[in-house]
Structure formats: structure tokens, C-alpha cells
Amino acid sequence: MVKGVNERLDFVFAALADPTRRAIVARLAHGEASVSQLAAPFTVSLPAVTKHLSVLRRAGIVEDRKLGRVRLCRLAPDPLRQAERWVAEQRLFWDQRMDGLAAHLETNGTP
């Protein structure tokens, strides 16, 4: 992989490491929402949610636009697709290893 792609994935996975940010992403998977709507289910302050959104924006996961006095957020699909592709590649690697182990155990028996 190219260095830039790896760095972008680092930002995506770091952003998704936090449960509050994952919950925000899960909410945005259902459609665009205002910052206030995103903050409503959490017990943290609005500025704290804004900081979480900043991390998601820097990772490229969330985009926003201003509509009057309201800031609307939505998911940007490309970074999540890249992360999904990386996870799928890792899953393929481990599936192949497990298949090889199963074949070995079938051929040679278990100790």
C-alpha cells in the first residue's frame, strides 16, 4: 500500500476506536443529522460532541455543511470503504490460514 493510504487508514481506525464516535457514525449511517441531533443521546456536552465530530472530519469519515445557523453532518463513504477493504483482506489471510490448519489436522490427525 501507499504511505498516504496507510496514514489515512490510521486516522480512520483511530477515530473509530472511540465508542462515542462509533455511535455517531452509526447514527449518520441512517442519514444526515445536525450536531444537536447527534449530541442528543449522549450525556456529554455539546462541545465534547463537537470535538468528536472534529476527529471524524479529520479522518475524512464525516463531512458537514452549514444551513443557516445549523451545521448538518453526513458520512463520507470512501474512508469507511477503504477500512472495510483492509479488514476483508485480513479476514481472507486468516481464513486461508485456518483452512490450511484444518486440512493439516484432517490429514495428520490431532495429537
Contacts in CASP RR format, 6 or more apart in sequence:
PFRMAT RR
TARGET T0000
AUTHOR 0000-0000-0000
METHOD contacts of the structure
MODEL  1
MVKGVNERLDFVFAALADPTRRAIVARLAHGEASVSQLAAPFTVSLPAVT
KHLSVLRRAGIVEDRKLGRVRLCRLAPDPLRQAERWVAEQRLFWDQRMDG
LAAHLETNGTP
5 82 0 8 1.000
8 59 0 8 1.000
8 60 0 8 1.000
8 79 0 8 1.000
8 82 0 8 1.000
9 82 0 8 1.000
9 83 0 8 1.000
9 86 0 8 1.000
11 58 0 8 1.000
11 59 0 8 1.000
11 60 0 8 1.000
11 79 0 8 1.000
12 59 0 8 1.000
12 60 0 8 1.000
12 61 0 8 1.000
12 79 0 8 1.000
12 80 0 8 1.000
12 82 0 8 1.000
12 83 0 8 1.000
13 83 0 8 1.000
14 55 0 8 1.000
14 59 0 8 1.000
15 21 0 8 1.000
15 55 0 8 1.000
15 56 0 8 1.000
15 58 0 8 1.000
15 59 0 8 1.000
15 61 0 8 1.000
16 22 0 8 1.000
16 25 0 8 1.000
16 59 0 8 1.000
16 61 0 8 1.000
16 83 0 8 1.000
18 52 0 8 1.000
18 55 0 8 1.000
20 42 0 8 1.000
20 44 0 8 1.000
20 49 0 8 1.000
20 52 0 8 1.000
21 52 0 8 1.000
21 55 0 8 1.000
21 56 0 8 1.000
23 41 0 8 1.000
23 42 0 8 1.000
24 38 0 8 1.000
24 49 0 8 1.000
24 52 0 8 1.000
24 53 0 8 1.000
24 56 0 8 1.000
24 62 0 8 1.000
25 56 0 8 1.000
25 61 0 8 1.000
25 62 0 8 1.000
25 75 0 8 1.000
25 80 0 8 1.000
27 33 0 8 1.000
27 37 0 8 1.000
27 38 0 8 1.000
27 41 0 8 1.000
28 38 0 8 1.000
28 62 0 8 1.000
28 73 0 8 1.000
28 74 0 8 1.000
28 75 0 8 1.000
29 75 0 8 1.000
31 74 0 8 1.000
31 75 0 8 1.000
32 72 0 8 1.000
32 73 0 8 1.000
32 74 0 8 1.000
33 72 0 8 1.000
33 73 0 8 1.000
33 74 0 8 1.000
34 70 0 8 1.000
34 71 0 8 1.000
34 72 0 8 1.000
34 73 0 8 1.000
35 46 0 8 1.000
35 49 0 8 1.000
35 50 0 8 1.000
35 53 0 8 1.000
35 70 0 8 1.000
35 71 0 8 1.000
35 73 0 8 1.000
36 46 0 8 1.000
36 70 0 8 1.000
38 49 0 8 1.000
38 53 0 8 1.000
38 73 0 8 1.000
39 46 0 8 1.000
39 49 0 8 1.000
42 48 0 8 1.000
42 49 0 8 1.000
53 62 0 8 1.000
53 64 0 8 1.000
53 73 0 8 1.000
56 62 0 8 1.000
57 63 0 8 1.000
57 64 0 8 1.000
59 79 0 8 1.000
60 76 0 8 1.000
60 78 0 8 1.000
60 79 0 8 1.000
61 75 0 8 1.000
61 76 0 8 1.000
61 79 0 8 1.000
61 80 0 8 1.000
62 73 0 8 1.000
62 74 0 8 1.000
62 75 0 8 1.000
62 76 0 8 1.000
63 73 0 8 1.000
63 74 0 8 1.000
63 75 0 8 1.000
63 76 0 8 1.000
64 71 0 8 1.000
64 72 0 8 1.000
64 73 0 8 1.000
64 74 0 8 1.000
65 71 0 8 1.000
65 72 0 8 1.000
66 72 0 8 1.000
END
